[in-house]
């Protein structure tokens, strides 16, 4: 089972033709050559990949700066969903 | 008032993606109109239209991200790049701040809108693509052109249906005349050959009946057997430049953009008016300081609808009087289709090429004379070896906005 990081890495690799070794949890979006519009698209793909919905909470998700920030948000959302439904997240 | 010249041309058109190919095919009377099949929820749907053969890979570097730009914007960017290269202009930091974009489109990002609602209503009511807003906003195409060339002057988008890009060129002309810009990339684009937009146009009952034996002959402006307009797609952009600076840098000058007239019919949303069209032509003539008898060629709006062609003929006669019968008037829409928001710019480019080549393009498929359309429409094939010094390009729109451009040999 790939880790959440590996799953985000795979999205970035596919969508932006980035070499996987250039992507680390500490990578900033800027260091990967991604701008704020790329982040909007990335969040959309992340939503599909993890079957979650990033909340519409005034743009908090857009403050993301590193890949780890995205992973943290995803894990928090998965945990919240699990708490609501009583089902353990698959990751 | 400062004078304005045209120093660069760019086109993505149903008859080819460079001005010379476009013009030589027009001169032969060649039509790009074909059967076009679109897929709807209940299967394929057939129409006739003039599509542009457009391979975006030829215009954008492999790594440039373009999937957040609608086809209409890609057309605009490709044609703008071509026009800027053709002009040979070198934008310095100082010049960039004095240069802008003036763009026209009728329906904007039609394909993206349709795709978005199809996705939302037929597939997943919860999901639309994340950058949809940026893709469908009407000023997106013009903004991408400004970003593409890093231009810091005015960037305006005009939307007035079929006269959108005559207006965008005319208003850009004013920006340079009044001194608020030195260079403007101006023109327009349309890309709406989609299942839903074909349905919408069909519902208006003004599309031509497809010619079963020869679909390419479906559009017959000024011919008694005309049945309506045929949609086309593409873009045309020109580089407008203050005349003094164009001369100083030794630029090739296609022509001087000498006059612009725009008004509204104000009587009906779709019904054209002789008085309104005539007034637009008169405004342009007087703006240019050109006498009617000095016009060597008129590129007509010439949609091939019953109403337009008679109205336009009467309007031309009322403005040009005795000269009307000896001025060649042609509708090139018979060959490249009706580009709607891109039509005015494409036809203005064709009119400039008429000056450059001293040649007049024809009206194709004019086989049955109409007693109500009795001007010289240059039927069949174009005429070379003419003395084309001054041209008029007409655009008349749903909504009543008329716009007329006049250019003359510099």
Interface residues (C-beta under 8 A of the other chain):
Chain A: X17 X37 X40 X41 X43 X44
Chain B: X63 X68 X129 X130 X131 X134
